[in-house]
């Protein structure tokens, strides 16, 4: 595995993939990416051999500890970082905490600020949920030839701004298939078909944690069933506990500690003496 220096590590560290590796593999190899919202999820992605993990900037240290060699991207939330200076400071902090790059839903001008600082930056096109009001709501973007050209132009602007990778969300599969070879950007497909350079799904959808999921997502597990079973078992256990306390079967003798009989006799004698002295 390649060795790199992070923005804060005193010694070189190893990574399974670097920015350079992923760029060099464009059109030659497919990568996988999932999000992680906890140390447990980051560790699971690492154990499963997932290539890339993306998480909120506030949990980069925890994710890095759980997945020390995975390519890790920090999300810079749109609403929490209103100015270019806010975004830049947050990006520097994330890189210092161990991120390999950052992701922003902001415009190319902000991406350019980050790229000029040497920060590997991902852009976002297609259905950008926080900006969905501009396209009339949560819907696929790029279903008309005009919108397809808009996507191509957006990617060009991000590439010119210095982005190296772009998330393409809920875009027609044949549109991304046409665009991806025409851009130097590494393309991350989220609901945009099989022809992106990186396949991205949210962990909740992959693991089947919800009864409903987006059309583009597939459940490869059934954690919802396990969670429901755990919930039912929790209620059953609490019910049995309440009933055992009520009928006197809990706690049993084996679940308590007793004073030796000689000590108990002396203790009771001392109590009697104390009560008599207090009268």
SEDO-328729 format. One record per residue: residue in three letters; x negated, y negated, z of N, C-alpha, C in turn; residue number from 0. Coordinates in steps of 0.05 Angstrom, whole numbers, plus 5000, padded with zeros to 4 digits. Each point is the difference from the previous one (the first is absolute). Layout:
// residues N
[ALA; [X; Y; Z]; [X; Y; Z]; [X; Y; Z]; NUM]
...
This chain:
// residues 279
[UNK; [4983; 5024; 5000]; [5017; 4976; 5000]; [4982; 4975; 5000]; 0]
[UNK; [5009; 4979; 4986]; [4984; 4975; 5000]; [4999; 4987; 5027]; 1]
[UNK; [4978; 4986; 5005]; [4997; 4984; 5024]; [5002; 4971; 4993]; 2]
[UNK; [5013; 4985; 5018]; [5003; 4971; 4997]; [4995; 4986; 5027]; 3]
[UNK; [4995; 4975; 4998]; [5002; 4983; 5024]; [5026; 4985; 5000]; 4]
[UNK; [5015; 5002; 5022]; [5024; 4985; 5002]; [4993; 4971; 5008]; 5]
[UNK; [5020; 4984; 5004]; [4995; 4972; 5007]; [4990; 4996; 5029]; 6]
[UNK; [5002; 5022; 5016]; [4992; 4997; 5028]; [4983; 5023; 5010]; 7]
[UNK; [4998; 5022; 4985]; [4985; 5022; 5010]; [4970; 4995; 5001]; 8]
[UNK; [4986; 5006; 5022]; [4971; 4996; 5001]; [4985; 5021; 4984]; 9]
[UNK; [5013; 5022; 4994]; [4987; 5022; 4985]; [5019; 5007; 4977]; 10]
[UNK; [4988; 5014; 4980]; [5016; 5009; 4977]; [5020; 5021; 5009]; 11]
[UNK; [5023; 5000; 4987]; [5021; 5019; 5005]; [5007; 5015; 4974]; 12]
[UNK; [5013; 5022; 5002]; [5008; 5015; 4976]; [5029; 4996; 4993]; 13]
[UNK; [5006; 5000; 4974]; [5027; 4999; 4990]; [5003; 5021; 4979]; 14]
[UNK; [5024; 5012; 4999]; [5005; 5019; 4979]; [5002; 4986; 4973]; 15]
[UNK; [5010; 4975; 5000]; [5003; 4984; 4976]; [4993; 4972; 5006]; 16]
[UNK; [4989; 4986; 4980]; [4995; 4972; 5002]; [5015; 4986; 4978]; 17]
[UNK; [5001; 4973; 5001]; [5013; 4985; 4978]; [4987; 5008; 4973]; 18]
[UNK; [4974; 5002; 5000]; [4986; 5007; 4975]; [5008; 5027; 4990]; 19]
[UNK; [5003; 5020; 5018]; [5008; 5027; 4991]; [5028; 4999; 4988]; 20]
[UNK; [5018; 4986; 5012]; [5028; 5000; 4991]; [5002; 4986; 4973]; 21]
[UNK; [4986; 4978; 4997]; [5000; 4986; 4974]; [4988; 5018; 4978]; 22]
[UNK; [4978; 5013; 5006]; [4987; 5017; 4980]; [5018; 5024; 4992]; 23]
[UNK; [5018; 5008; 5017]; [5017; 5023; 4994]; [5026; 4992; 4985]; 24]
[UNK; [5004; 4975; 4995]; [5025; 4991; 4986]; [5003; 5015; 4973]; 25]
[UNK; [5023; 5012; 4997]; [5005; 5015; 4975]; [4989; 5028; 5000]; 26]
[UNK; [4985; 5007; 5021]; [4987; 5026; 5001]; [5010; 5018; 5023]; 27]
[UNK; [5008; 4987; 5022]; [5008; 5015; 5023]; [5023; 4986; 5014]; 28]
[UNK; [5019; 5015; 5011]; [5022; 4988; 5016]; [4993; 5001; 5030]; 29]
[UNK; [5007; 4979; 5013]; [4997; 4999; 5029]; [5027; 4999; 5014]; 30]
[UNK; [5000; 5006; 5026]; [5024; 4998; 5016]; [4997; 4980; 5022]; 31]
[UNK; [5022; 4986; 5006]; [5000; 4980; 5021]; [5026; 5002; 5016]; 32]
[UNK; [4998; 4998; 5027]; [5023; 4999; 5017]; [4995; 4977; 5020]; 33]
[UNK; [5022; 4992; 5012]; [4998; 4980; 5022]; [4997; 5015; 5026]; 34]
[UNK; [4990; 4986; 5020]; [4999; 5011; 5027]; [5008; 4978; 5020]; 35]
[UNK; [5018; 5008; 5018]; [5009; 4980; 5020]; [4991; 5008; 5028]; 36]
[UNK; [4983; 5020; 5003]; [4990; 5009; 5026]; [4974; 5015; 4996]; 37]
[UNK; [4985; 5003; 5022]; [4976; 5016; 4999]; [5006; 5028; 4991]; 38]
[UNK; [5022; 5011; 5010]; [5008; 5028; 4993]; [5004; 5003; 4970]; 39]
[UNK; [5013; 4980; 4988]; [5005; 5002; 4971]; [4974; 4997; 4984]; 40]
[UNK; [4982; 4982; 5009]; [4975; 4998; 4986]; [4984; 5026; 5002]; 41]
[UNK; [5000; 5012; 5024]; [4986; 5025; 5003]; [5012; 5022; 4983]; 42]
[UNK; [5027; 5000; 4997]; [5013; 5020; 4983]; [4992; 4997; 4971]; 43]
[UNK; [4999; 4975; 4991]; [4992; 4994; 4972]; [4971; 5010; 4995]; 44]
[UNK; [4983; 4995; 5020]; [4972; 5009; 4998]; [4999; 5031; 4999]; 45]
[UNK; [5015; 5013; 5017]; [5000; 5029; 5001]; [5011; 5013; 4975]; 46]
[UNK; [5019; 4986; 4987]; [5013; 5010; 4976]; [4983; 4995; 4974]; 47]
[UNK; [4979; 4985; 5003]; [4983; 4995; 4976]; [5010; 4977; 4983]; 48]
[UNK; [5018; 4983; 5011]; [5009; 4976; 4985]; [4976; 4982; 4994]; 49]
[UNK; [5000; 4987; 4977]; [4977; 4984; 4992]; [4999; 4973; 5013]; 50]
[UNK; [5024; 4987; 5002]; [5000; 4972; 5008]; [5023; 4995; 5020]; 51]
[UNK; [4995; 4984; 5020]; [5021; 4993; 5019]; [5002; 4970; 5002]; 52]
[UNK; [5025; 4991; 5003]; [5006; 4971; 5002]; [5015; 4996; 5026]; 53]
[UNK; [4993; 4979; 5015]; [5014; 4995; 5026]; [4998; 4970; 5006]; 54]
[UNK; [5016; 4992; 5020]; [5000; 4973; 5008]; [4973; 4991; 5011]; 55]
[UNK; [4993; 4976; 4995]; [4974; 4989; 5009]; [4995; 5004; 5030]; 56]
[UNK; [5022; 5001; 5016]; [4997; 5001; 5029]; [4993; 5028; 5010]; 57]
[UNK; [5001; 5020; 4983]; [4992; 5026; 5009]; [4977; 5013; 4985]; 58]
[UNK; [4984; 4982; 4988]; [4977; 5010; 4984]; [4980; 5015; 5018]; 59]
[UNK; [4994; 4990; 5024]; [4981; 5013; 5017]; [5010; 5028; 5007]; 60]
[UNK; [5025; 5003; 5007]; [5011; 5026; 5008]; [5000; 5019; 4976]; 61]
[UNK; [5008; 4990; 4977]; [5001; 5017; 4976]; [4972; 5009; 4993]; 62]
[UNK; [4981; 4982; 5002]; [4972; 5006; 4993]; [4989; 5021; 5019]; 63]
[UNK; [5007; 4999; 5025]; [4991; 5020; 5019]; [5011; 5027; 4994]; 64]
[UNK; [5025; 5001; 4991]; [5013; 5025; 4994]; [4992; 5011; 4972]; 65]
[UNK; [4993; 4983; 4982]; [4992; 5008; 4973]; [4975; 4985; 4992]; 66]
[UNK; [4977; 5007; 5012]; [4976; 4984; 4997]; [4989; 5000; 4971]; 67]
[UNK; [5006; 5019; 4983]; [4988; 5001; 4974]; [5019; 4995; 4977]; 68]
[UNK; [5026; 4995; 5006]; [5019; 4994; 4979]; [4998; 4971; 4991]; 69]
[UNK; [5008; 4996; 4975]; [5002; 4972; 4990]; [5024; 4987; 5013]; 70]
[UNK; [4996; 4978; 5014]; [5021; 4988; 5017]; [5005; 4971; 4991]; 71]
[UNK; [5025; 4994; 4994]; [5009; 4974; 4991]; [5017; 4987; 5022]; 72]
[UNK; [4994; 4974; 5005]; [5015; 4985; 5020]; [5022; 4983; 4986]; 73]
[UNK; [5024; 5002; 5010]; [5022; 4984; 4990]; [5000; 4973; 5014]; 74]
[UNK; [5000; 4978; 4984]; [5002; 4973; 5010]; [5029; 4990; 4997]; 75]
[UNK; [5016; 5001; 5022]; [5028; 4995; 4998]; [5006; 4972; 4988]; 76]
[UNK; [5020; 4999; 4984]; [5007; 4975; 4985]; [5008; 4978; 5019]; 77]
[UNK; [5020; 5005; 5018]; [5011; 4979; 5016]; [4982; 4991; 5023]; 78]
[UNK; [4982; 5018; 5009]; [4984; 4993; 5023]; [4976; 4983; 4993]; 79]
[UNK; [4993; 4998; 4974]; [4976; 4986; 4992]; [5007; 4980; 4978]; 80]
[UNK; [5010; 4977; 5008]; [5011; 4981; 4981]; [4980; 4986; 4982]; 81]
[UNK; [4976; 4994; 5011]; [4980; 4984; 4985]; [4978; 5017; 4989]; 82]
[UNK; [4985; 4989; 4981]; [4977; 5015; 4989]; [4979; 5004; 5022]; 83]
[UNK; [4997; 4981; 5018]; [4981; 5003; 5022]; [5008; 5022; 5018]; 84]
[UNK; [5027; 5002; 5006]; [5010; 5022; 5017]; [4994; 5027; 4988]; 85]
[UNK; [5005; 5002; 4974]; [4995; 5025; 4986]; [4971; 5008; 5000]; 86]
[UNK; [4983; 4980; 4995]; [4971; 5005; 4999]; [4989; 5009; 5027]; 87]
[UNK; [5009; 4986; 5021]; [4991; 5008; 5027]; [5009; 5028; 5007]; 88]
[UNK; [5026; 5007; 4994]; [5010; 5026; 5006]; [4985; 5022; 4984]; 89]
[UNK; [4993; 4993; 4975]; [4985; 5019; 4983]; [4972; 5005; 5011]; 90]
[UNK; [4987; 4979; 5009]; [4973; 5003; 5012]; [5002; 5017; 5025]; 91]
[UNK; [5020; 4996; 5016]; [5003; 5015; 5025]; [5005; 5030; 4993]; 92]
[UNK; [5017; 5005; 4980]; [5006; 5028; 4993]; [4975; 5014; 4989]; 93]
[UNK; [4984; 4986; 4984]; [4976; 5012; 4990]; [4980; 5005; 5022]; 94]
[UNK; [4999; 4982; 5019]; [4982; 5004; 5023]; [5009; 5023; 5017]; 95]
[UNK; [5026; 5006; 5000]; [5011; 5022; 5016]; [4996; 5027; 4986]; 96]
[UNK; [4991; 5000; 4975]; [4995; 5025; 4986]; [5016; 5005; 4975]; 97]
[UNK; [5016; 4980; 4990]; [5014; 5004; 4975]; [4981; 5000; 4977]; 98]
[UNK; [5007; 5015; 4979]; [4985; 5000; 4975]; [5010; 4980; 4980]; 99]
[UNK; [5024; 4990; 5005]; [5012; 4980; 4982]; [5026; 4990; 5013]; 100]
[UNK; [5012; 4981; 4987]; [5025; 4988; 5010]; [5021; 5000; 4978]; 101]
[UNK; [5026; 4999; 5008]; [5023; 4999; 4982]; [5017; 4976; 5007]; 102]
[UNK; [5007; 4985; 4980]; [5017; 4976; 5005]; [5022; 4999; 4979]; 103]
[UNK; [5023; 4990; 5008]; [5022; 4995; 4982]; [5000; 4971; 4990]; 104]
[UNK; [4978; 4986; 5006]; [4998; 4972; 4992]; [4992; 4997; 4971]; 105]
[UNK; [5001; 4975; 4991]; [4995; 4993; 4972]; [4971; 5003; 4993]; 106]
[UNK; [4993; 5000; 4974]; [4972; 5003; 4991]; [4981; 4979; 5012]; 107]
[UNK; [5010; 4976; 5005]; [4983; 4979; 5011]; [4989; 5009; 5027]; 108]
[UNK; [5016; 5013; 5017]; [4991; 5010; 5026]; [4981; 5024; 4996]; 109]
[UNK; [5006; 5017; 4981]; [4982; 5022; 4993]; [4973; 4990; 4992]; 110]
[UNK; [5000; 4978; 4985]; [4974; 4988; 4992]; [4984; 4990; 5023]; 111]
[UNK; [5013; 4989; 5020]; [4986; 4991; 5024]; [4986; 5024; 5014]; 112]
[UNK; [5015; 5022; 5002]; [4989; 5024; 5013]; [4977; 5012; 4984]; 113]
[UNK; [5005; 5002; 4974]; [4979; 5012; 4982]; [4975; 4984; 5000]; 114]
[UNK; [5002; 4974; 5001]; [4976; 4982; 5000]; [4984; 5005; 5026]; 115]
[UNK; [5013; 5008; 5021]; [4987; 5006; 5025]; [4988; 5028; 5000]; 116]
[UNK; [5003; 5015; 4978]; [4989; 5027; 4999]; [5017; 5021; 5012]; 117]
[UNK; [5026; 4995; 5004]; [5018; 5019; 5012]; [5015; 5015; 4979]; 118]
[UNK; [4997; 5027; 4999]; [5015; 5016; 4980]; [5030; 4996; 5005]; 119]
[UNK; [5014; 4990; 4980]; [5028; 4991; 5004]; [5019; 5014; 4980]; 120]
[UNK; [5023; 5009; 5011]; [5021; 5012; 4984]; [5023; 4980; 4997]; 121]
[UNK; [5010; 4998; 4975]; [5024; 4984; 4995]; [5025; 5018; 5000]; 122]
[UNK; [5023; 4988; 4993]; [5026; 5014; 5001]; [5018; 4989; 4978]; 123]
[UNK; [5010; 5018; 4982]; [5018; 4992; 4979]; [5023; 5019; 4999]; 124]
[UNK; [5020; 4993; 4983]; [5024; 5016; 4998]; [5020; 4991; 5021]; 125]
[UNK; [5012; 5019; 5014]; [5018; 4993; 5021]; [4983; 4994; 5025]; 126]
[UNK; [4998; 4975; 5006]; [4986; 4991; 5025]; [5023; 4994; 5020]; 127]
[UNK; [5005; 5018; 5018]; [5025; 4998; 5016]; [5003; 4973; 5014]; 128]
[UNK; [4979; 4988; 5011]; [5003; 4974; 5014]; [5006; 4978; 4980]; 129]
[UNK; [4997; 5004; 4975]; [5006; 4980; 4980]; [5022; 5008; 4981]; 130]
[UNK; [5016; 5020; 5009]; [5020; 5012; 4983]; [5023; 4980; 4992]; 131]
[UNK; [5003; 4979; 5016]; [5020; 4980; 4993]; [4995; 4987; 4973]; 132]
[UNK; [4975; 4998; 4992]; [4993; 4988; 4974]; [5009; 5017; 4976]; 133]
[UNK; [5004; 5026; 5004]; [5008; 5017; 4978]; [5029; 5010; 5003]; 134]
[UNK; [5014; 4988; 5019]; [5028; 5007; 5003]; [5006; 5023; 5019]; 135]
[UNK; [4980; 5007; 5017]; [5005; 5021; 5019]; [4981; 5024; 4997]; 136]
[UNK; [5004; 5020; 5016]; [4983; 5024; 4999]; [5008; 5017; 4976]; 137]
[UNK; [4983; 4999; 4979]; [5006; 5014; 4976]; [4973; 5006; 4985]; 138]
[UNK; [5001; 5018; 4981]; [4977; 5005; 4984]; [4994; 4975; 4983]; 139]
[UNK; [4974; 4994; 4997]; [4993; 4977; 4984]; [4983; 5010; 4976]; 140]
[UNK; [5007; 4990; 4976]; [4985; 5008; 4976]; [5017; 5017; 4981]; 141]
[UNK; [5026; 4999; 5003]; [5017; 5017; 4983]; [5007; 4987; 4973]; 142]
[UNK; [4992; 4975; 4997]; [5003; 4986; 4974]; [4972; 4994; 4989]; 143]
[UNK; [4999; 4995; 4974]; [4974; 4994; 4988]; [4988; 4974; 5011]; 144]
[UNK; [5018; 4981; 5006]; [4990; 4975; 5011]; [4988; 5004; 5028]; 145]
[UNK; [5013; 5016; 5016]; [4989; 5005; 5027]; [4975; 5017; 4998]; 146]
[UNK; [4998; 5017; 4980]; [4975; 5015; 4996]; [4977; 4982; 4994]; 147]
[UNK; [5005; 4980; 4984]; [4979; 4980; 4994]; [4992; 4984; 5024]; 148]
[UNK; [5021; 4994; 5017]; [4994; 4985; 5025]; [4982; 5017; 5018]; 149]
[UNK; [5005; 5026; 5002]; [4982; 5017; 5016]; [4972; 5000; 4989]; 150]
[UNK; [4997; 5002; 4974]; [4974; 5000; 4988]; [4985; 4974; 5005]; 151]
[UNK; [5014; 4978; 4999]; [4989; 4974; 5005]; [4992; 4997; 5030]; 152]
[UNK; [5017; 5010; 5018]; [4994; 4999; 5028]; [4975; 5016; 5006]; 153]
[UNK; [4997; 5023; 4988]; [4976; 5016; 5005]; [4975; 4986; 4989]; 154]
[UNK; [5003; 4987; 4978]; [4977; 4985; 4989]; [4992; 4977; 5019]; 155]
[UNK; [5020; 4987; 5011]; [4994; 4978; 5018]; [4986; 5010; 5026]; 156]
[UNK; [5009; 5023; 5010]; [4987; 5012; 5023]; [4971; 5008; 4993]; 157]
[UNK; [4997; 5012; 4977]; [4973; 5008; 4992]; [4982; 4976; 4997]; 158]
[UNK; [5010; 4979; 4988]; [4984; 4975; 4997]; [4994; 4988; 5027]; 159]
[UNK; [5018; 5004; 5019]; [4996; 4989; 5027]; [4979; 5015; 5016]; 160]
[UNK; [4993; 5024; 4991]; [4979; 5016; 5014]; [5011; 5024; 5014]; 161]
[UNK; [5026; 5006; 4998]; [5010; 5025; 5012]; [4987; 5024; 4985]; 162]
[UNK; [4997; 5022; 5015]; [4989; 5024; 4987]; [5021; 5022; 4997]; 163]
[UNK; [5023; 4997; 5014]; [5021; 5020; 5001]; [5026; 4986; 5004]; 164]
[UNK; [5022; 5013; 4991]; [5026; 4988; 5002]; [5021; 5021; 5005]; 165]
[UNK; [5018; 4994; 5020]; [5023; 5018; 5005]; [5022; 4993; 4980]; 166]
[UNK; [5010; 5021; 4986]; [5021; 4996; 4981]; [5024; 5015; 5010]; 167]
[UNK; [5020; 4984; 5010]; [5023; 5012; 5014]; [5025; 5000; 4984]; 168]
[UNK; [5013; 5023; 4997]; [5025; 5004; 4987]; [5001; 4987; 4972]; 169]
[UNK; [4982; 5008; 4984]; [4998; 4992; 4972]; [5006; 5024; 4983]; 170]
[UNK; [5013; 4998; 4977]; [5005; 5023; 4983]; [4974; 5015; 4994]; 171]
[UNK; [5002; 5027; 5002]; [4975; 5016; 4997]; [4987; 4996; 4973]; 172]
[UNK; [5016; 4998; 4978]; [4988; 4996; 4974]; [4988; 4973; 4996]; 173]
[UNK; [5009; 4980; 5016]; [4988; 4974; 4999]; [4973; 5000; 5013]; 174]
[UNK; [4997; 5013; 5024]; [4974; 5002; 5013]; [4981; 5016; 4983]; 175]
[UNK; [5011; 5021; 4987]; [4983; 5017; 4982]; [4988; 4983; 4978]; 176]
[UNK; [5015; 4980; 4990]; [4990; 4983; 4979]; [4981; 4979; 5010]; 177]
[UNK; [5004; 4990; 5025]; [4985; 4978; 5010]; [4973; 5009; 5013]; 178]
[UNK; [5001; 5022; 5015]; [4977; 5008; 5015]; [4974; 5002; 4984]; 179]
[UNK; [5001; 5012; 4976]; [4975; 5002; 4984]; [4991; 4973; 4989]; 180]
[UNK; [5018; 4980; 5001]; [4994; 4974; 4989]; [4990; 4980; 5020]; 181]
[UNK; [4995; 5009; 5025]; [4990; 4982; 5020]; [4976; 5013; 5014]; 182]
[UNK; [4981; 4983; 5008]; [4978; 5011; 5015]; [5006; 5005; 5029]; 183]
[UNK; [5024; 4992; 5009]; [5008; 5004; 5027]; [5006; 5030; 5005]; 184]
[UNK; [4993; 5010; 5023]; [5009; 5026; 5008]; [5030; 4997; 5008]; 185]
[UNK; [5017; 5017; 4990]; [5029; 4997; 5004]; [5010; 5020; 5021]; 186]
[UNK; [5014; 4991; 5019]; [5013; 5016; 5021]; [5029; 5003; 4993]; 187]
[UNK; [5010; 5024; 4995]; [5028; 5004; 4993]; [5016; 5006; 5025]; 188]
[UNK; [5018; 4982; 5006]; [5020; 5005; 5021]; [5027; 5000; 4987]; 189]
[UNK; [5010; 5023; 4993]; [5026; 5002; 4986]; [4998; 4991; 4971]; 190]
[UNK; [4976; 5002; 4989]; [4996; 4991; 4972]; [4989; 5022; 4982]; 191]
[UNK; [5005; 5025; 5007]; [4992; 5021; 4983]; [4973; 5012; 5004]; 192]
[UNK; [4992; 5020; 4984]; [4976; 5015; 5005]; [4974; 4988; 4987]; 193]
[UNK; [5003; 4978; 4986]; [4977; 4990; 4985]; [4984; 4978; 5013]; 194]
[UNK; [5005; 4995; 5026]; [4983; 4982; 5014]; [4974; 5015; 5008]; 195]
[UNK; [4980; 4985; 5007]; [4975; 5012; 5008]; [5001; 5012; 5029]; 196]
[UNK; [5019; 4989; 5015]; [5004; 5009; 5028]; [5030; 5005; 5004]; 197]
[UNK; [5007; 5023; 5012]; [5028; 5005; 5007]; [5004; 4993; 5029]; 198]
[UNK; [5020; 4983; 5006]; [5005; 4990; 5027]; [5028; 5006; 5008]; 199]
[UNK; [5003; 5012; 5024]; [5026; 5003; 5012]; [4998; 4993; 5030]; 200]
[UNK; [5022; 4991; 5012]; [5000; 4995; 5028]; [5002; 5026; 5016]; 201]
[UNK; [4985; 5001; 5022]; [4999; 5025; 5015]; [5027; 5009; 5010]; 202]
[UNK; [5018; 4981; 5007]; [5027; 5008; 5009]; [5015; 5015; 4979]; 203]
[UNK; [4996; 4992; 4975]; [5014; 5014; 4978]; [4987; 5027; 4995]; 204]
[UNK; [4974; 5001; 4999]; [4986; 5025; 4995]; [5008; 5021; 5021]; 205]
[UNK; [5001; 4992; 5025]; [5004; 5019; 5022]; [5030; 5004; 5006]; 206]
[UNK; [5018; 4987; 4985]; [5028; 5004; 5004]; [5011; 4991; 5026]; 207]
[UNK; [4993; 4976; 5008]; [5008; 4990; 5026]; [5027; 4986; 5001]; 208]
[UNK; [5011; 4995; 4976]; [5026; 4986; 4998]; [5020; 5016; 4984]; 209]
[UNK; [5026; 4996; 5006]; [5020; 5014; 4985]; [5002; 4990; 4971]; 210]
[UNK; [4994; 4974; 4996]; [5000; 4989; 4973]; [4972; 4989; 4994]; 211]
[UNK; [4994; 5000; 4974]; [4974; 4990; 4992]; [5003; 4989; 4971]; 212]
[UNK; [4982; 4983; 4991]; [5002; 4989; 4973]; [5000; 5021; 4979]; 213]
[UNK; [5011; 4993; 4977]; [5002; 5019; 4978]; [4973; 5010; 4991]; 214]
[UNK; [4980; 4983; 5002]; [4973; 5009; 4991]; [4985; 5017; 5019]; 215]
[UNK; [5011; 5004; 5024]; [4985; 5014; 5021]; [5010; 5029; 5002]; 216]
[UNK; [4981; 5018; 5007]; [5007; 5028; 5004]; [4990; 5008; 5028]; 217]
[UNK; [5017; 5015; 5014]; [4993; 5010; 5027]; [4985; 5027; 4996]; 218]
[UNK; [4976; 5001; 5011]; [4984; 5025; 4999]; [5001; 5013; 5027]; 219]
[UNK; [5014; 4989; 5019]; [5003; 5012; 5027]; [5028; 4993; 5010]; 220]
[UNK; [5006; 5009; 5025]; [5026; 4995; 5011]; [4997; 4992; 5030]; 221]
[UNK; [4986; 4978; 5005]; [4997; 4991; 5027]; [5027; 4991; 5013]; 222]
[UNK; [5019; 4992; 4983]; [5026; 4992; 5010]; [5013; 5024; 5015]; 223]
[UNK; [4999; 5023; 4988]; [5012; 5024; 5013]; [4986; 5006; 5026]; 224]
[UNK; [4973; 4997; 5000]; [4985; 5005; 5025]; [5007; 4979; 5021]; 225]
[UNK; [5003; 4975; 4991]; [5006; 4979; 5019]; [5028; 5004; 5012]; 226]
[UNK; [5019; 5008; 4983]; [5027; 5006; 5010]; [5000; 5023; 5019]; 227]
[UNK; [4984; 5021; 4994]; [4998; 5023; 5017]; [4988; 4992; 5027]; 228]
[UNK; [4979; 4982; 4999]; [4988; 4991; 5024]; [5019; 4983; 5017]; 229]
[UNK; [5017; 4984; 4987]; [5019; 4984; 5014]; [5021; 5018; 5014]; 230]
[UNK; [5009; 5020; 4986]; [5019; 5018; 5012]; [4988; 5016; 5023]; 231]
[UNK; [4975; 5008; 4997]; [4987; 5015; 5021]; [4995; 4982; 5025]; 232]
[UNK; [4994; 4974; 4995]; [4996; 4981; 5022]; [5026; 4997; 5016]; 233]
[UNK; [5022; 4997; 4987]; [5026; 4997; 5014]; [5006; 5026; 5015]; 234]
[UNK; [4995; 5023; 4988]; [5005; 5026; 5013]; [4983; 5003; 5025]; 235]
[UNK; [4974; 4992; 4998]; [4982; 5003; 5023]; [5009; 4981; 5022]; 236]
[UNK; [5008; 4976; 4994]; [5009; 4981; 5020]; [5025; 5010; 5014]; 237]
[UNK; [5018; 5012; 4984]; [5025; 5011; 5011]; [4994; 5023; 5019]; 238]
[UNK; [4981; 5018; 4993]; [4993; 5022; 5017]; [4987; 4990; 5026]; 239]
[UNK; [4984; 4979; 4998]; [4987; 4988; 5023]; [5021; 4990; 5020]; 240]
[UNK; [5020; 4984; 4989]; [5021; 4989; 5017]; [5015; 5023; 5014]; 241]
[UNK; [5007; 5020; 4985]; [5015; 5022; 5011]; [4985; 5016; 5021]; 242]
[UNK; [4974; 5003; 4996]; [4983; 5014; 5020]; [4997; 4985; 5026]; 243]
[UNK; [4999; 4973; 4998]; [4999; 4984; 5024]; [5027; 5002; 5014]; 244]
[UNK; [5021; 5001; 4985]; [5027; 5001; 5013]; [5005; 5026; 5014]; 245]
[UNK; [4991; 5023; 4988]; [5006; 5025; 5013]; [4978; 5010; 5019]; 246]
[UNK; [4980; 4983; 5003]; [4979; 5006; 5020]; [4978; 5019; 4990]; 247]
[UNK; [5000; 5007; 4975]; [4980; 5019; 4989]; [4974; 4985; 4993]; 248]
[UNK; [5000; 4974; 5001]; [4976; 4984; 4996]; [4998; 4980; 5022]; 249]
[UNK; [4977; 4996; 5013]; [4976; 5016; 4995]; [5000; 5026; 5015]; 250]
[UNK; [4987; 5021; 4988]; [4997; 5026; 5013]; [4976; 4999; 5019]; 251]
[UNK; [4998; 5021; 5016]; [4978; 5001; 5019]; [4973; 4999; 4986]; 252]
[UNK; [4998; 5012; 4977]; [4975; 5001; 4985]; [4993; 4972; 4988]; 253]
[UNK; [5019; 4982; 5001]; [4995; 4973; 4989]; [4996; 4979; 5021]; 254]
[UNK; [4997; 5009; 5025]; [4996; 4981; 5023]; [4975; 5008; 5016]; 255]
[UNK; [4991; 4982; 5017]; [4978; 5005; 5018]; [5011; 5000; 5028]; 256]
[UNK; [4991; 5019; 5017]; [5010; 5002; 5028]; [4977; 4997; 5020]; 257]
[UNK; [5007; 4989; 5023]; [4981; 4999; 5023]; [5000; 5028; 5013]; 258]
[UNK; [4976; 5008; 5009]; [4998; 5026; 5015]; [5019; 5000; 5024]; 259]
[UNK; [5011; 5023; 5007]; [5020; 5001; 5022]; [4989; 4990; 5026]; 260]
[UNK; [4975; 5006; 5007]; [4988; 4990; 5025]; [4999; 4970; 5000]; 261]
[UNK; [4991; 4989; 4977]; [4999; 4971; 4998]; [5028; 4987; 5001]; 262]
[UNK; [5019; 5014; 4988]; [5027; 4989; 5000]; [5011; 5000; 5029]; 263]
[UNK; [4995; 5021; 5015]; [5009; 5000; 5028]; [4988; 4978; 5016]; 264]
[UNK; [4974; 4995; 4996]; [4987; 4978; 5014]; [5010; 4973; 4991]; 265]
[UNK; [5006; 4998; 4974]; [5010; 4975; 4989]; [5028; 4994; 5012]; 266]
[UNK; [5017; 5020; 5002]; [5027; 4996; 5011]; [4998; 4993; 5030]; 267]
[UNK; [4980; 5012; 5013]; [4996; 4994; 5029]; [4992; 4971; 5003]; 268]
[UNK; [4982; 4991; 4983]; [4991; 4972; 5001]; [5023; 4981; 4995]; 269]
[UNK; [5018; 5007; 4982]; [5023; 4983; 4994]; [5017; 4997; 5025]; 270]
[UNK; [5005; 5023; 5013]; [5017; 5000; 5025]; [4987; 4982; 5021]; 271]
[UNK; [4974; 5003; 5003]; [4986; 4984; 5020]; [5002; 4970; 4993]; 272]
[UNK; [4997; 4994; 4975]; [5001; 4972; 4991]; [5028; 4988; 5004]; 273]
[UNK; [5020; 5016; 4994]; [5028; 4990; 5004]; [5006; 4996; 5030]; 274]
[UNK; [4989; 5018; 5016]; [5005; 4997; 5029]; [4986; 4976; 5011]; 275]
[UNK; [4976; 4994; 4990]; [4985; 4977; 5010]; [5013; 4974; 4992]; 276]
[UNK; [5015; 5001; 4978]; [5012; 4975; 4991]; [5026; 4993; 5013]; 277]
[UNK; [5010; 5018; 5017]; [5026; 4995; 5013]; [4996; 4982; 5025]; 278]
